[in-house]
Amino acid sequence: MKQRDDWHLTDILDYEHGRGDPFAAAVRATRMPMVITDPARDDNPIVFCNVAFQELTGYSRDEIIGRNCRFLQGPETDNATVARVRKAISAGHDIDVDLLNYRKDGTTFWNALYMSPVRDKGGVIRFFFASQLDVSDRVEAHNIISDQKTLIEREVERRTGDLLAALDAKTVLLHEVDHRVKNNLTMIGSLLRLQVRTIGDPAVASKLDSMLERVDALAVVHRQLYQSSDISRFDIGSFAENLISDVVGSSGRGDITLDVRAQPLSIDSANASALGLILNEILTNAVKHAFADGRSGNLSLLVDGGDDYGTIKICDDGPGMPSTARSKSIGTSLITRLARQARAEATWSNNAPGTCVTITFPKCETKT
Amino acid sequence: MNSTMNILIVEDEMLLAMDIEAMVEDSGHHVLAEATSLRDVRGLPDDLNPQLAFVDIHLADGSNGLDVCLYIRAHWPDALIVFVTANVSMIPTDFSGAHGAIAKPFSHAGVVNAINYLADGMFDPPPSIPRPASLIASPNLEPRWAQSAG
């Protein structure tokens, strides 16, 4: 009982700060508001409070001593938090909570309350020791942040909704444009084909047929592009393989044998139309000139990919074409000019017999 | 051996219907009828019995090729059905029972090769020539050849 009474001793003796029992003096003088309660007395009243506590709450010592801590609570104090404090006291645990408390003048402050039991040698709780800290600034800052976060989240949600709506509108527009491109390409081909059928002059019909084949080649490029998962690259290897079987198949020339060694080869899709047209010129020329007048033969396609460059080599075993005749055709001019556009190079060589055309072109820069 | 197919064309774009008709006839086959909508198809005689139908997905009067496909299967179960569409992605994975698809924009070579392949398969299954890249096969195509051959 002696230890217990020491607290009161310092109270009664009214030592100046820094004198007497150094621990008691420290508690009395610290800027941290502190109280001690006595659970042995009825309603666990406050039996000690320091000056800082009086300054925090606005009450004088006489108004504090003998009262239960709950006199600091008010209408806005959270009951659930109070219940947690009560539960900790009855269980003999320490507890750490933020509680809204009221000063004598009715103003509120956020109290970071830390309360812990003080046990004697036998383990019996003799006192509860509580320290308070005015954390109104922290709680308010937290509330402001929380409010702002809610505001920002709401704003983000709104903007995301706007963006999604804009994206939907763009997607609809894109589908519409895509649909029109496909339909128009289909109709251009159909118009040309219907026109060809009405032309009696074989020379004119043949020129129109070449035109049609070019439009068809563009249509196939477009179709392969929109059906691929990656619109930025174009598989020229598969395209060449499909084109050669298309061109020879539709010519009805069962007497032309195909030797195809192709592999997938990605190019930048910006060059797809140019390279697609080049391949179309070479293949249709081969069928028309190398195997003219029902001459049978072999047409080969080799697709090969290096690190940076791909090559496509198309060879026939026809009679070969004099370079003078070649330089006059629109086909050759198309090949040369389009190659330049696609940063590709076209070279003609003698296949003895026949002709080989080799296209060298840059591969897609981004690797798969 | 009779190797002329009787073909139904369901396409609401007149130019394309004319073009397909010309390609069919140039390939030595016969166009039985043309329709632009589901209602048109329903109005066709029950004994039409087309062997092959080219069906666009987007049709006149707000109708669609998938419904036309179901109608054809119910009325002319022996017909081969090939969608001709710019909306290949709209075709369900089971193709509603159809046998294949040709994507628009189609090429002359692509359509003619597909017709040749289908005719070859129809009169002497399975087809002796490889399937052209222009003809997208549905899961129902191979079983069809096996069934016809058997």
Interface residues (C-beta under 8 A of the other chain):
Chain A: H179 K182 N183 L185 T186 M187 G189 S190 L191 R193 L194 R197 L212 E213 D216 A217 A219 V220 H222 R223 Q227 E241 N242 S245 D246 V247 G249 S250
Chain B: E13 L15 L16 M18 D19 A22 M23 A86 N87 V88 A103 K104 P105 F106 S107 H108 A109 G110 V112 N113 N116 P130 P132 A133 S134
